[in-house]
Amino acid sequence: MTTTAAPTASIESLVADLLTQPWLIDLFTELSERQAGSTAATSRLREVDASNHVFWPFHAPQFPMVVTEAHGSRITDVDGNTYVDCHLGFGAQALHGHSPEKVVAFVRDQLGSTSGNGYCHPIEAQLVDLLKQFVPHCEKFAFLNSGTDATAAAIRLARAHTGRRMVAKFEGSLHGVHDLGMHNTAFWYHGHPATPFPSSAADGGVERTPALTGVPVADPRDLLVLPNDPARALELIERHKDELACVLGEAVSSSFPYVEHTVPLIRAASESCKRLRIPFILDEVLTGFRYGPGGAAEHFGIHADLYCFGKVISGLGLPLSAVGGRAALLDHAQTSGLPLTDIGRKTCVQTTHAGNHLALSASYASLSLLHEQRDTYYTETRAKVATIQRRLAGFRDSTGIPLRLVGFGDFIGSFGFLEKESYGDYREFAGSVNPIAFFLLTLMLRKRGFYTLSLPMLFTGGAHSTEDLDALYTAVTESALELQRHDFPFILPGAAAQ
């Protein structure tokens, strides 16, 4: 298992040199002047509010904006600038764009009449019936607030079901910001490739490494970190079969977006767990409804005991997530009907606002709209992305600039500069990513009227028109050519040695 990385000194030297270059100073100046109102407003907010996404460590955008309007694929900031939004609420609103009329109208009808939260409401059964048309492999559901909630709840349900405590996850997988999820997560949280990867642990897995301050190193009885190596991973699952409460996996990850390598590994882990009677949890927070109506589970034929949904299960940005799957596991959080007999025999994943009725209504309306469009939605989205990919291939051939759109599903990805079309090793891929290019492309796209948060990401679906994506292609290729004129090193020093 390689631990080499692009030298930190080389990266720091490149950054220091860039910050003195007139063209970059001009870019900073232009964006500062364009967003003067946003800069003033976010500066005031910073003094009193630490949790807004524009202050999020590892994902905070440079020159954060205050958004005042959002419709379809467009957002407008407090300064009056309008952008094509490639971020779309971390992709949660990529199905139909911001404020789709039918969804807004449905939720508006609930306002002033629903109890809001804490009671039974007819919309919950309606949403479950609709979800069963998308994911018939789920017998039961639990509605929560976020993808982090969903994976944490699934782990708790698996522990309650098995009576065991150890959780296995794969290196690089991003399962939310709870303590176990923040161990050995997506490489950018750890500073890879500048920071060396951890070595092997005494248990044969990867050394348990939290990405965040305030997260203690997990007890080996609680966490086993699996390498992205099929033979080693399956051997570890077999070895720890009597200790494992569950194995948690993503069919494809934003930190390693190559299905030709991830899907066989996850499918093999799932089959091994089924044979060993270890609960397998498939994290579909990113892939759910993005690989077709049945998500990655149906598209790739991956069996799981529990499935975690987030992102596009929600509507209008109202927080919602879900855990679906085998009733035998979900029933551990459901009363027997005699509360006194539940004591010491049941667990709990419910919170005060989990699955509130307005969020359920927004989800029902949004997914109903997807259900109506399902014959054309996925075909049209794939065709739009395929056009970008085809044009980028021509751009690489004609210019020699290794600009690629890397991602999965319909569609979750980002633009970047990579030598290879595909990488077979997670660590090799992480070591080949140029984080400085991410930073610069983000700002250069902003200058050209495209908002991408802190990475040059593209979350798309029905939100963007063909014309939107044509303009995006022009903007990103113009940005790449501008970088070339300034002799920007597209491939990091040392990356080729990974």
LUMKETI-90123 format. One record per residue (C-alpha): x negated, y negated, z. Coordinates in Angstrom, 1 decimal, always signed. Example, Ala and Ser with C-alpha at 12.3 -4.5 7.8 and 13.67 -1.06 7.14 Angstrom:
BEGIN
<r u="-12.3" v="+4.5" w="+7.8"/>
<r u="-13.7" v="+1.1" w="+7.1"/>
//
This chain:
BEGIN
<r u="+0.0" v="+0.0" w="+0.0"/>
<r u="-1.7" v="-3.1" w="-1.2"/>
<r u="-2.0" v="-6.2" w="+1.1"/>
<r u="-3.8" v="-8.5" w="-1.3"/>
<r u="-2.4" v="-11.9" w="-2.0"/>
<r u="-3.2" v="-15.0" w="-3.9"/>
<r u="-5.8" v="-16.9" w="-1.7"/>
<r u="-4.2" v="-19.4" w="+0.6"/>
<r u="-7.0" v="-21.9" w="-0.1"/>
<r u="-6.4" v="-21.8" w="-3.8"/>
<r u="-2.7" v="-22.6" w="-3.3"/>
<r u="-3.4" v="-25.4" w="-0.9"/>
<r u="-6.0" v="-26.8" w="-3.2"/>
<r u="-3.5" v="-26.7" w="-6.2"/>
<r u="-0.8" v="-28.5" w="-4.1"/>
<r u="-3.3" v="-31.1" w="-2.9"/>
<r u="-4.4" v="-31.8" w="-6.5"/>
<r u="-0.8" v="-32.0" w="-7.7"/>
<r u="+0.3" v="-34.5" w="-5.1"/>
<r u="-2.3" v="-37.0" w="-6.5"/>
<r u="-1.2" v="-36.8" w="-10.1"/>
<r u="+0.7" v="-39.8" w="-11.5"/>
<r u="+3.4" v="-37.9" w="-13.4"/>
<r u="+4.5" v="-36.1" w="-10.2"/>
<r u="+4.4" v="-39.4" w="-8.2"/>
<r u="+6.6" v="-40.9" w="-10.9"/>
<r u="+9.0" v="-38.0" w="-10.6"/>
<r u="+9.3" v="-38.4" w="-6.9"/>
<r u="+9.8" v="-42.1" w="-7.3"/>
<r u="+12.6" v="-41.7" w="-9.9"/>
<r u="+14.5" v="-39.2" w="-7.8"/>
<r u="+14.1" v="-41.4" w="-4.6"/>
<r u="+15.5" v="-44.4" w="-6.4"/>
<r u="+18.3" v="-42.4" w="-8.0"/>
<r u="+19.4" v="-40.9" w="-4.7"/>
<r u="+18.9" v="-43.9" w="-2.3"/>
<r u="+22.3" v="-43.5" w="-0.8"/>
<r u="+21.9" v="-39.8" w="-0.2"/>
<r u="+18.5" v="-40.3" w="+1.3"/>
<r u="+19.8" v="-42.8" w="+3.8"/>
<r u="+22.8" v="-40.7" w="+4.7"/>
<r u="+20.8" v="-37.5" w="+5.2"/>
<r u="+18.2" v="-39.4" w="+7.3"/>
<r u="+21.0" v="-40.5" w="+9.6"/>
<r u="+22.4" v="-37.0" w="+9.7"/>
<r u="+19.0" v="-35.5" w="+10.5"/>
<r u="+19.0" v="-37.4" w="+13.8"/>
<r u="+22.2" v="-35.7" w="+15.1"/>
<r u="+22.7" v="-32.4" w="+13.1"/>
<r u="+20.2" v="-29.7" w="+12.7"/>
<r u="+22.3" v="-27.0" w="+11.1"/>
<r u="+23.3" v="-28.5" w="+7.7"/>
<r u="+22.0" v="-26.4" w="+4.8"/>
<r u="+19.9" v="-29.4" w="+3.5"/>
<r u="+17.8" v="-28.9" w="+6.7"/>
<r u="+17.5" v="-25.2" w="+6.5"/>
<r u="+13.9" v="-24.0" w="+6.9"/>
<r u="+12.6" v="-22.1" w="+3.9"/>
<r u="+15.5" v="-23.3" w="+1.7"/>
<r u="+15.7" v="-27.0" w="+2.3"/>
<r u="+15.9" v="-29.1" w="-0.9"/>
<r u="+13.6" v="-31.9" w="-1.5"/>
<r u="+15.6" v="-35.1" w="-1.9"/>
<r u="+18.8" v="-33.7" w="-0.4"/>
<r u="+22.1" v="-35.0" w="-1.7"/>
<r u="+25.4" v="-35.9" w="-0.1"/>
<r u="+28.1" v="-34.5" w="-2.3"/>
<r u="+31.4" v="-36.4" w="-2.5"/>
<r u="+33.2" v="-34.5" w="-5.2"/>
<r u="+33.1" v="-31.0" w="-6.7"/>
<r u="+35.2" v="-29.7" w="-9.6"/>
<r u="+34.5" v="-26.7" w="-11.8"/>
<r u="+30.7" v="-26.7" w="-12.6"/>
<r u="+30.2" v="-30.4" w="-11.7"/>
<r u="+29.2" v="-32.1" w="-8.4"/>
<r u="+29.0" v="-35.8" w="-7.8"/>
<r u="+26.8" v="-37.4" w="-5.1"/>
<r u="+27.3" v="-40.5" w="-2.9"/>
<r u="+25.2" v="-42.5" w="-5.4"/>
<r u="+27.6" v="-41.6" w="-8.2"/>
<r u="+25.3" v="-39.2" w="-10.0"/>
<r u="+27.0" v="-36.1" w="-11.5"/>
<r u="+25.2" v="-32.8" w="-12.0"/>
<r u="+25.9" v="-29.4" w="-13.5"/>
<r u="+25.8" v="-27.3" w="-10.4"/>
<r u="+23.7" v="-24.1" w="-10.7"/>
<r u="+23.8" v="-23.5" w="-6.9"/>
<r u="+27.6" v="-23.2" w="-6.5"/>
<r u="+27.5" v="-22.7" w="-2.8"/>
<r u="+24.8" v="-20.0" w="-2.8"/>
<r u="+26.9" v="-18.4" w="-5.6"/>
<r u="+30.0" v="-18.1" w="-3.5"/>
<r u="+31.9" v="-20.3" w="-5.9"/>
<r u="+30.4" v="-18.9" w="-9.1"/>
<r u="+33.5" v="-17.0" w="-10.1"/>
<r u="+35.7" v="-19.9" w="-11.0"/>
<r u="+33.7" v="-23.0" w="-10.0"/>
<r u="+34.5" v="-25.6" w="-7.4"/>
<r u="+38.2" v="-26.2" w="-6.5"/>
<r u="+39.9" v="-24.0" w="-9.1"/>
<r u="+43.5" v="-25.4" w="-9.5"/>
<r u="+45.3" v="-22.1" w="-8.8"/>
<r u="+43.3" v="-21.4" w="-5.7"/>
<r u="+43.7" v="-24.9" w="-4.3"/>
<r u="+47.5" v="-24.8" w="-5.0"/>
<r u="+47.9" v="-21.4" w="-3.2"/>
<r u="+46.0" v="-22.5" w="-0.1"/>
<r u="+47.8" v="-25.9" w="-0.1"/>
<r u="+51.0" v="-24.0" w="+0.3"/>
<r u="+49.7" v="-22.4" w="+3.5"/>
<r u="+48.6" v="-25.6" w="+5.1"/>
<r u="+51.0" v="-26.8" w="+7.8"/>
<r u="+52.7" v="-23.4" w="+8.1"/>
<r u="+50.2" v="-20.7" w="+8.9"/>
<r u="+49.1" v="-20.1" w="+12.4"/>
<r u="+45.5" v="-20.4" w="+11.2"/>
<r u="+43.9" v="-17.7" w="+13.4"/>
<r u="+44.5" v="-15.3" w="+16.2"/>
<r u="+47.8" v="-13.7" w="+15.0"/>
<r u="+48.9" v="-11.2" w="+12.4"/>
<r u="+49.8" v="-12.9" w="+9.1"/>
<r u="+51.3" v="-11.3" w="+5.9"/>
<r u="+48.4" v="-12.5" w="+3.8"/>
<r u="+46.0" v="-10.0" w="+5.4"/>
<r u="+47.9" v="-7.0" w="+4.1"/>
<r u="+48.2" v="-8.6" w="+0.7"/>
<r u="+44.5" v="-9.1" w="+0.5"/>
<r u="+43.8" v="-5.5" w="+1.6"/>
<r u="+46.1" v="-4.2" w="-1.1"/>
<r u="+44.3" v="-6.3" w="-3.7"/>
<r u="+40.9" v="-5.3" w="-2.4"/>
<r u="+41.8" v="-1.6" w="-2.7"/>
<r u="+42.4" v="-2.2" w="-6.4"/>
<r u="+38.8" v="-3.4" w="-6.7"/>
<r u="+37.1" v="-1.1" w="-4.3"/>
<r u="+39.3" v="+2.1" w="-3.8"/>
<r u="+36.3" v="+3.8" w="-2.1"/>
<r u="+37.0" v="+1.7" w="+1.0"/>
<r u="+39.6" v="+3.2" w="+3.3"/>
<r u="+39.7" v="+0.3" w="+5.8"/>
<r u="+38.4" v="-3.2" w="+6.2"/>
<r u="+37.3" v="-5.6" w="+8.9"/>
<r u="+37.3" v="-9.3" w="+8.1"/>
<r u="+34.6" v="-11.6" w="+9.4"/>
<r u="+32.9" v="-14.9" w="+8.6"/>
<r u="+29.6" v="-14.4" w="+6.8"/>
<r u="+27.3" v="-11.8" w="+5.3"/>
<r u="+25.2" v="-11.9" w="+8.4"/>
<r u="+28.3" v="-11.1" w="+10.4"/>
<r u="+29.1" v="-8.2" w="+8.1"/>
<r u="+25.8" v="-6.5" w="+8.2"/>
<r u="+25.5" v="-7.0" w="+12.0"/>
<r u="+29.0" v="-5.5" w="+12.5"/>
<r u="+28.2" v="-2.6" w="+10.2"/>
<r u="+25.1" v="-1.8" w="+12.3"/>
<r u="+27.2" v="-1.9" w="+15.5"/>
<r u="+29.9" v="+0.3" w="+14.1"/>
<r u="+27.3" v="+2.9" w="+13.0"/>
<r u="+25.7" v="+2.8" w="+16.4"/>
<r u="+29.0" v="+3.3" w="+18.0"/>
<r u="+29.9" v="+6.2" w="+15.7"/>
<r u="+26.6" v="+8.1" w="+16.2"/>
<r u="+25.5" v="+7.1" w="+19.7"/>
<r u="+22.1" v="+6.4" w="+18.3"/>
<r u="+20.2" v="+3.0" w="+18.2"/>
<r u="+17.6" v="+3.2" w="+15.4"/>
<r u="+18.3" v="+1.2" w="+12.2"/>
<r u="+16.3" v="+1.7" w="+9.0"/>
<r u="+16.0" v="-1.1" w="+6.4"/>
<r u="+13.7" v="-1.5" w="+3.4"/>
<r u="+10.9" v="-4.0" w="+3.3"/>
<r u="+11.9" v="-7.2" w="+1.5"/>
<r u="+15.7" v="-6.6" w="+1.8"/>
<r u="+17.7" v="-9.7" w="+3.0"/>
<r u="+20.5" v="-8.7" w="+5.3"/>
<r u="+21.3" v="-12.0" w="+7.0"/>
<r u="+19.7" v="-13.9" w="+9.8"/>
<r u="+20.5" v="-11.7" w="+12.8"/>
<r u="+17.4" v="-10.4" w="+14.6"/>
<r u="+17.1" v="-7.0" w="+12.8"/>
<r u="+17.9" v="-8.6" w="+9.5"/>
<r u="+15.1" v="-11.1" w="+9.9"/>
<r u="+12.4" v="-8.5" w="+10.1"/>
<r u="+10.4" v="-7.8" w="+7.0"/>
<r u="+12.9" v="-9.7" w="+4.9"/>
<r u="+12.6" v="-11.6" w="+1.6"/>
<r u="+9.0" v="-12.5" w="+1.1"/>
<r u="+9.5" v="-16.3" w="+1.0"/>
<r u="+10.6" v="-16.2" w="+4.7"/>
<r u="+7.2" v="-14.8" w="+5.6"/>
<r u="+5.1" v="-17.0" w="+3.3"/>
<r u="+4.0" v="-14.3" w="+0.9"/>
<r u="+2.0" v="-14.2" w="-1.2"/>
<r u="-0.2" v="-16.7" w="+0.7"/>
<r u="+0.3" v="-14.7" w="+3.9"/>
<r u="-0.9" v="-11.1" w="+3.8"/>
<r u="+1.7" v="-8.3" w="+3.9"/>
<r u="+1.9" v="-6.2" w="+7.1"/>
<r u="+0.1" v="-2.9" w="+7.3"/>
<r u="+1.6" v="+0.5" w="+8.0"/>
<r u="+3.1" v="+1.0" w="+11.5"/>
<r u="+2.4" v="+3.9" w="+13.8"/>
<r u="+5.7" v="+5.5" w="+12.9"/>
<r u="+4.7" v="+5.7" w="+9.3"/>
<r u="+6.8" v="+2.9" w="+8.1"/>
<r u="+5.9" v="-0.8" w="+7.6"/>
<r u="+4.7" v="-2.8" w="+10.6"/>
<r u="+7.8" v="-4.5" w="+12.1"/>
<r u="+7.4" v="-8.2" w="+11.5"/>
<r u="+10.0" v="-10.9" w="+12.3"/>
<r u="+10.0" v="-13.9" w="+10.0"/>
<r u="+11.4" v="-16.4" w="+12.4"/>
<r u="+10.2" v="-17.9" w="+15.7"/>
<r u="+12.5" v="-16.9" w="+18.5"/>
<r u="+13.0" v="-13.4" w="+17.1"/>
<r u="+11.1" v="-10.9" w="+19.2"/>
<r u="+9.4" v="-8.0" w="+17.5"/>
<r u="+11.9" v="-5.2" w="+17.4"/>
<r u="+11.5" v="-2.1" w="+19.6"/>
<r u="+10.4" v="+0.9" w="+17.5"/>
<r u="+13.5" v="+2.7" w="+18.9"/>
<r u="+15.6" v="+0.0" w="+17.3"/>
<r u="+14.1" v="-0.5" w="+13.8"/>
<r u="+12.3" v="+1.5" w="+11.2"/>
<r u="+11.1" v="-0.5" w="+8.2"/>
<r u="+10.9" v="+1.6" w="+5.1"/>
<r u="+8.5" v="+1.0" w="+2.2"/>
<r u="+9.7" v="+0.6" w="-1.3"/>
<r u="+8.2" v="+4.0" w="-2.2"/>
<r u="+10.8" v="+6.8" w="-2.7"/>
<r u="+8.7" v="+9.7" w="-1.5"/>
<r u="+7.6" v="+7.9" w="+1.7"/>
<r u="+10.9" v="+6.4" w="+2.4"/>
<r u="+12.8" v="+9.7" w="+2.1"/>
<r u="+10.2" v="+11.5" w="+4.2"/>
<r u="+10.7" v="+8.9" w="+7.0"/>
<r u="+14.5" v="+9.2" w="+6.9"/>
<r u="+14.1" v="+13.0" w="+7.1"/>
<r u="+11.6" v="+12.7" w="+10.0"/>
<r u="+13.8" v="+10.3" w="+12.0"/>
<r u="+17.2" v="+11.9" w="+11.2"/>
<r u="+18.0" v="+12.6" w="+14.9"/>
<r u="+17.3" v="+9.0" w="+15.9"/>
<r u="+18.8" v="+7.1" w="+13.1"/>
<r u="+22.2" v="+5.4" w="+13.6"/>
<r u="+22.2" v="+4.2" w="+10.0"/>
<r u="+20.1" v="+3.3" w="+6.9"/>
<r u="+20.8" v="-0.2" w="+5.4"/>
<r u="+20.1" v="-0.9" w="+1.8"/>
<r u="+20.8" v="-3.2" w="-1.2"/>
<r u="+21.3" v="-1.8" w="-4.7"/>
<r u="+19.2" v="-4.7" w="-5.9"/>
<r u="+17.7" v="-7.6" w="-4.0"/>
<r u="+17.0" v="-11.2" w="-4.7"/>
<r u="+13.4" v="-10.6" w="-3.5"/>
<r u="+13.0" v="-7.6" w="-5.9"/>
<r u="+15.5" v="-8.0" w="-8.8"/>
<r u="+14.6" v="-5.0" w="-10.9"/>
<r u="+17.4" v="-2.4" w="-10.9"/>
<r u="+15.3" v="+0.1" w="-12.8"/>
<r u="+13.3" v="+0.5" w="-9.6"/>
<r u="+15.7" v="-0.4" w="-6.8"/>
<r u="+18.7" v="+1.6" w="-7.8"/>
<r u="+17.1" v="+5.0" w="-8.0"/>
<r u="+15.5" v="+4.4" w="-4.6"/>
<r u="+18.7" v="+3.3" w="-2.9"/>
<r u="+20.7" v="+6.1" w="-4.6"/>
<r u="+18.2" v="+8.6" w="-3.4"/>
<r u="+18.3" v="+7.2" w="+0.2"/>
<r u="+22.1" v="+7.3" w="+0.1"/>
<r u="+22.2" v="+11.0" w="-1.0"/>
<r u="+19.6" v="+11.9" w="+1.6"/>
<r u="+21.7" v="+10.2" w="+4.3"/>
<r u="+24.8" v="+12.0" w="+3.1"/>
<r u="+23.0" v="+15.4" w="+3.4"/>
<r u="+21.6" v="+14.5" w="+6.8"/>
<r u="+24.9" v="+13.1" w="+8.1"/>
<r u="+23.3" v="+9.6" w="+8.7"/>
<r u="+25.7" v="+6.7" w="+8.0"/>
<r u="+24.5" v="+4.7" w="+5.0"/>
<r u="+25.4" v="+1.0" w="+4.7"/>
<r u="+25.4" v="-0.6" w="+1.3"/>
<r u="+24.9" v="-4.4" w="+1.5"/>
<r u="+27.1" v="-5.8" w="-1.3"/>
<r u="+27.0" v="-9.4" w="-0.1"/>
<r u="+25.3" v="-10.4" w="-3.3"/>
<r u="+26.4" v="-7.6" w="-5.7"/>
<r u="+30.0" v="-7.2" w="-4.6"/>
<r u="+32.3" v="-8.1" w="-7.5"/>
<r u="+29.2" v="-9.2" w="-9.5"/>
<r u="+28.6" v="-5.9" w="-11.2"/>
<r u="+32.2" v="-5.4" w="-12.2"/>
<r u="+35.3" v="-5.1" w="-10.0"/>
<r u="+33.9" v="-2.2" w="-8.0"/>
<r u="+30.5" v="-3.8" w="-7.3"/>
<r u="+27.2" v="-2.1" w="-7.4"/>
<r u="+28.7" v="+1.0" w="-5.7"/>
<r u="+31.0" v="+1.8" w="-8.6"/>
<r u="+28.6" v="+0.5" w="-11.3"/>
<r u="+25.6" v="+2.6" w="-10.2"/>
<r u="+27.4" v="+5.4" w="-8.5"/>
<r u="+26.1" v="+4.7" w="-5.0"/>
<r u="+27.9" v="+6.3" w="-2.1"/>
<r u="+28.0" v="+4.7" w="+1.3"/>
<r u="+29.9" v="+5.0" w="+4.6"/>
<r u="+30.2" v="+1.2" w="+5.0"/>
<r u="+30.0" v="-1.6" w="+2.5"/>
<r u="+29.3" v="-5.2" w="+3.4"/>
<r u="+30.9" v="-8.0" w="+1.3"/>
<r u="+30.3" v="-11.7" w="+1.3"/>
<r u="+29.7" v="-14.6" w="-1.1"/>
<r u="+32.3" v="-14.3" w="-3.8"/>
<r u="+34.8" v="-12.5" w="-1.6"/>
<r u="+35.5" v="-16.0" w="-0.3"/>
<r u="+37.3" v="-18.9" w="-1.9"/>
<r u="+36.9" v="-22.6" w="-1.8"/>
<r u="+33.9" v="-22.2" w="+0.4"/>
<r u="+36.1" v="-21.1" w="+3.4"/>
<r u="+34.0" v="-18.7" w="+5.4"/>
<r u="+34.9" v="-15.0" w="+4.8"/>
<r u="+33.1" v="-11.7" w="+4.7"/>
<r u="+34.3" v="-8.1" w="+5.1"/>
<r u="+33.1" v="-4.6" w="+6.1"/>
<r u="+34.9" v="-1.9" w="+4.2"/>
<r u="+34.4" v="+1.9" w="+4.2"/>
<r u="+35.3" v="+5.0" w="+6.1"/>
<r u="+38.1" v="+4.6" w="+8.6"/>
<r u="+36.3" v="+6.9" w="+11.0"/>
<r u="+33.6" v="+4.2" w="+11.5"/>
<r u="+35.8" v="+1.2" w="+11.4"/>
<r u="+38.2" v="+2.7" w="+14.0"/>
<r u="+35.5" v="+2.2" w="+16.6"/>
<r u="+36.5" v="-1.5" w="+16.7"/>
<r u="+40.3" v="-0.8" w="+16.7"/>
<r u="+42.3" v="-0.4" w="+19.9"/>
<r u="+43.8" v="+3.0" w="+20.8"/>
<r u="+46.9" v="+1.1" w="+21.8"/>
<r u="+46.1" v="+1.6" w="+25.5"/>
<r u="+43.5" v="-1.0" w="+26.4"/>
<r u="+42.4" v="+0.6" w="+29.7"/>
<r u="+41.4" v="+3.8" w="+27.8"/>
<r u="+39.3" v="+1.7" w="+25.4"/>
<r u="+36.9" v="+0.6" w="+28.1"/>
<r u="+33.5" v="+2.2" w="+27.5"/>
<r u="+34.9" v="+4.0" w="+24.4"/>
<r u="+35.3" v="+1.2" w="+21.9"/>
<r u="+33.2" v="-1.6" w="+20.4"/>
<r u="+34.1" v="-5.0" w="+19.1"/>
<r u="+33.2" v="-7.0" w="+16.0"/>
<r u="+36.0" v="-9.5" w="+16.1"/>
<r u="+35.5" v="-13.2" w="+16.9"/>
<r u="+37.9" v="-16.1" w="+17.4"/>
<r u="+37.9" v="-17.4" w="+13.8"/>
<r u="+36.9" v="-14.2" w="+11.9"/>
<r u="+39.3" v="-13.6" w="+9.0"/>
<r u="+41.3" v="-16.8" w="+9.6"/>
<r u="+44.4" v="-17.1" w="+7.5"/>
<r u="+43.3" v="-19.9" w="+5.3"/>
<r u="+40.1" v="-18.1" w="+4.4"/>
<r u="+42.1" v="-14.9" w="+3.7"/>
<r u="+44.5" v="-17.0" w="+1.5"/>
<r u="+41.7" v="-18.5" w="-0.5"/>
<r u="+40.1" v="-15.1" w="-1.0"/>
<r u="+43.4" v="-13.6" w="-2.1"/>
<r u="+44.0" v="-16.4" w="-4.6"/>
<r u="+40.4" v="-16.3" w="-6.0"/>
<r u="+40.3" v="-12.5" w="-6.3"/>
<r u="+43.8" v="-12.5" w="-7.9"/>
<r u="+42.5" v="-14.9" w="-10.5"/>
<r u="+39.5" v="-12.6" w="-11.1"/>
<r u="+41.9" v="-9.6" w="-11.3"/>
<r u="+43.9" v="-11.4" w="-14.1"/>
<r u="+40.7" v="-12.1" w="-16.0"/>
<r u="+38.8" v="-8.9" w="-15.4"/>
<r u="+39.1" v="-7.6" w="-19.0"/>
<r u="+37.3" v="-10.7" w="-20.3"/>
<r u="+35.4" v="-12.2" w="-17.3"/>
<r u="+32.5" v="-9.8" w="-17.1"/>
<r u="+32.1" v="-9.5" w="-20.9"/>
<r u="+32.0" v="-13.3" w="-21.4"/>
<r u="+29.6" v="-13.8" w="-18.5"/>
<r u="+27.2" v="-11.2" w="-19.7"/>
<r u="+27.3" v="-12.6" w="-23.2"/>
<r u="+26.4" v="-16.1" w="-21.9"/>
<r u="+23.5" v="-14.8" w="-19.8"/>
<r u="+22.3" v="-12.6" w="-22.7"/>
<r u="+22.1" v="-15.7" w="-24.9"/>
<r u="+19.9" v="-17.5" w="-22.5"/>
<r u="+17.6" v="-14.4" w="-22.2"/>
<r u="+17.4" v="-14.0" w="-25.9"/>
<r u="+16.5" v="-17.7" w="-26.4"/>
<r u="+13.9" v="-17.5" w="-23.6"/>
<r u="+12.2" v="-14.5" w="-25.3"/>
<r u="+11.9" v="-16.7" w="-28.4"/>
<r u="+10.5" v="-19.6" w="-26.4"/>
<r u="+7.9" v="-17.3" w="-24.8"/>
<r u="+6.8" v="-16.0" w="-28.2"/>
<r u="+6.5" v="-19.4" w="-29.8"/>
<r u="+4.8" v="-21.3" w="-26.9"/>
<r u="+3.0" v="-18.6" w="-24.8"/>
<r u="+4.6" v="-20.0" w="-21.7"/>
<r u="+5.8" v="-17.1" w="-19.5"/>
<r u="+9.2" v="-18.6" w="-18.5"/>
<r u="+11.7" v="-16.0" w="-17.5"/>
<r u="+15.2" v="-15.9" w="-16.0"/>
<r u="+15.0" v="-13.1" w="-13.4"/>
<r u="+18.1" v="-11.8" w="-11.8"/>
<r u="+20.9" v="-9.3" w="-11.8"/>
<r u="+24.7" v="-8.8" w="-11.9"/>
<r u="+26.9" v="-11.5" w="-13.3"/>
<r u="+24.7" v="-13.5" w="-12.5"/>
<r u="+22.3" v="-14.1" w="-9.6"/>
<r u="+18.8" v="-15.2" w="-10.4"/>
<r u="+16.3" v="-17.9" w="-10.9"/>
<r u="+13.9" v="-19.3" w="-13.5"/>
<r u="+10.2" v="-18.8" w="-12.9"/>
<r u="+6.9" v="-18.0" w="-14.6"/>
<r u="+5.9" v="-14.3" w="-14.6"/>
<r u="+3.4" v="-12.4" w="-16.7"/>
<r u="+5.4" v="-9.2" w="-16.8"/>
<r u="+8.9" v="-8.4" w="-17.9"/>
<r u="+9.3" v="-6.0" w="-14.9"/>
<r u="+7.4" v="-5.1" w="-11.8"/>
<r u="+7.4" v="-1.6" w="-10.3"/>
<r u="+6.2" v="-2.6" w="-6.9"/>
<r u="+7.8" v="-5.1" w="-4.5"/>
<r u="+4.5" v="-6.5" w="-3.2"/>
<r u="+3.1" v="-6.9" w="-6.7"/>
<r u="+6.2" v="-8.9" w="-7.7"/>
<r u="+6.0" v="-11.1" w="-4.6"/>
<r u="+2.3" v="-11.8" w="-5.2"/>
<r u="+3.0" v="-12.8" w="-8.8"/>
<r u="+5.7" v="-15.4" w="-7.9"/>
<r u="+4.5" v="-19.0" w="-8.1"/>
<r u="+6.3" v="-21.0" w="-5.3"/>
<r u="+4.8" v="-24.2" w="-6.6"/>
<r u="+6.5" v="-23.7" w="-9.9"/>
<r u="+9.8" v="-23.1" w="-8.1"/>
<r u="+9.4" v="-26.4" w="-6.3"/>
<r u="+8.5" v="-28.4" w="-9.5"/>
<r u="+11.2" v="-26.8" w="-11.7"/>
<r u="+13.8" v="-27.6" w="-9.1"/>
<r u="+12.9" v="-31.3" w="-9.2"/>
<r u="+12.5" v="-31.5" w="-12.9"/>
<r u="+15.9" v="-29.9" w="-13.5"/>
<r u="+17.4" v="-32.4" w="-11.0"/>
<r u="+15.9" v="-35.2" w="-13.1"/>
<r u="+17.7" v="-33.7" w="-16.1"/>
<r u="+21.1" v="-33.4" w="-14.4"/>
<r u="+21.1" v="-29.9" w="-13.0"/>
<r u="+21.3" v="-29.1" w="-9.3"/>
<r u="+19.6" v="-26.0" w="-8.0"/>
<r u="+19.1" v="-26.5" w="-4.2"/>
<r u="+15.5" v="-25.6" w="-3.4"/>
<r u="+14.8" v="-23.0" w="-6.1"/>
<r u="+15.5" v="-23.1" w="-9.8"/>
<r u="+18.3" v="-20.7" w="-9.3"/>
<r u="+21.2" v="-19.8" w="-11.5"/>
<r u="+24.4" v="-18.5" w="-10.0"/>
<r u="+26.9" v="-18.3" w="-12.9"/>
<r u="+30.1" v="-16.7" w="-13.9"/>
<r u="+33.3" v="-18.3" w="-15.0"/>
<r u="+32.2" v="-21.7" w="-13.6"/>
<r u="+29.8" v="-22.6" w="-16.4"/>
<r u="+30.8" v="-23.2" w="-20.0"/>
<r u="+28.7" v="-22.1" w="-23.0"/>
<r u="+27.8" v="-25.8" w="-23.4"/>
<r u="+26.7" v="-26.0" w="-19.8"/>
<r u="+24.3" v="-23.1" w="-20.2"/>
<r u="+23.0" v="-24.4" w="-23.6"/>
<r u="+22.1" v="-27.7" w="-21.9"/>
<r u="+20.5" v="-25.8" w="-19.0"/>
<r u="+18.3" v="-23.9" w="-21.5"/>
<r u="+17.2" v="-27.1" w="-23.1"/>
<r u="+16.5" v="-28.7" w="-19.7"/>
<r u="+14.4" v="-25.8" w="-18.3"/>
<r u="+12.4" v="-25.3" w="-21.5"/>
<r u="+11.7" v="-29.1" w="-21.7"/>
<r u="+10.5" v="-28.9" w="-18.1"/>
<r u="+8.2" v="-26.0" w="-18.9"/>
<r u="+6.7" v="-27.9" w="-21.9"/>
<r u="+6.2" v="-30.9" w="-19.7"/>
<r u="+4.3" v="-28.8" w="-17.1"/>
<r u="+2.2" v="-27.4" w="-20.0"/>
<r u="+1.3" v="-30.9" w="-21.1"/>
<r u="+0.0" v="-31.6" w="-17.5"/>
<r u="-2.1" v="-28.4" w="-17.5"/>
<r u="+0.0" v="-26.8" w="-14.8"/>
<r u="-1.2" v="-23.2" w="-14.0"/>
<r u="+1.9" v="-21.1" w="-14.6"/>
<r u="+0.2" v="-18.1" w="-13.0"/>
<r u="-1.2" v="-18.5" w="-9.5"/>
<r u="-4.9" v="-18.1" w="-9.0"/>
<r u="-5.4" v="-14.5" w="-7.8"/>
<r u="-1.9" v="-13.3" w="-8.9"/>
<r u="-3.2" v="-11.2" w="-11.7"/>
<r u="-5.3" v="-9.2" w="-9.2"/>
<r u="-2.2" v="-8.0" w="-7.3"/>
//
